[in-house]
Amino acid sequence: MSLIDSAVERVRQPWTIQRLLYVALGGWTASQAYTDGQWSWLVFGLYFASMGVFSFGCAAGCGVPSRSDHRMPDTEYDHEFQVVDTTIHSVDASVTHSGSVLSDGRSVHY
């Protein structure tokens, strides 16, 4: 498939409101830039208009398939689950600490 055939195929893809907006706003920006002599804006407007015409970038939906495209097949998975004991056990509060001696000789009691 040649580059021209690919471009024609992209133009023939279903048109959406988003594509029409890209063409309209990009074309308006390019025409205003041309009449004002703002050549950097002309390139900017032509880029956005071409996104709509050739359906690429965000005008094409940012690569997100539509609902009718490529649905995931229904797949069943075999999983085995393990029962985990989540009981909270009480802590014996009768444990006492005798204390510690710090490096400077002071005694610390808990």
C-alpha positions, -999 to +999 in steps of 0.1 A: +000+000+000+015+033-011+016+065+009-011+081-013-034+050-009-029+052+029-038+089+029-069+084+008-080+055+032-075+078+062-097+105+046-124+080+039-126+069+076-159+078+093-160+115+101-167+126+137-176+160+152-141+161+166-125+157+132-148+184+117-139+208+146-102+202+139-106+210+102-128+240+108-107+256+136-074+247+120-086+261+087-098+293+103-065+297+122-045+292+090-066+316+070-063+343+097-026+338+100-022+341+062-041+373+060-022+388+089+012+375+077+018+354+108+036+325+092+043+305+124+005+305+131-001+295+095+019+263+101+001+257+134-033+261+117-024+238+088-011+212+112-044+211+131-065+211+099-045+182+086-050+163+118-087+164+111-085+157+074-062+127+077-075+115+111-043+113+131-033+125+166-061+137+189-085+142+160-084+104+156-094+098+192-058+097+206-055+060+198-084+050+220-106+024+202-143+031+199-168+008+216-173-012+184-136-017+178-118-048+190-138-060+220-119-082+245-130-118+242-148-133+272-122-154+290-126-175+320-097-179+344-091-207+369-080-192+402-076-209+436-081-187+466-066-193+500-086-185+532-065-163+554-071-160+591-077-123+599-085-126+636-068-100+657-052-116+688-048-096+720-013-087+731-002-097+766+002-064+784+019-079+815+053-079+799+076-055+818+109-041+808+136-036+833+152-007+815+184+002+797+216+021+804+226+048+780+262+054+769+265+083+792+255+062+822+219+074+826+193+047+832+161+046+812+131+027+825+101+017+804 
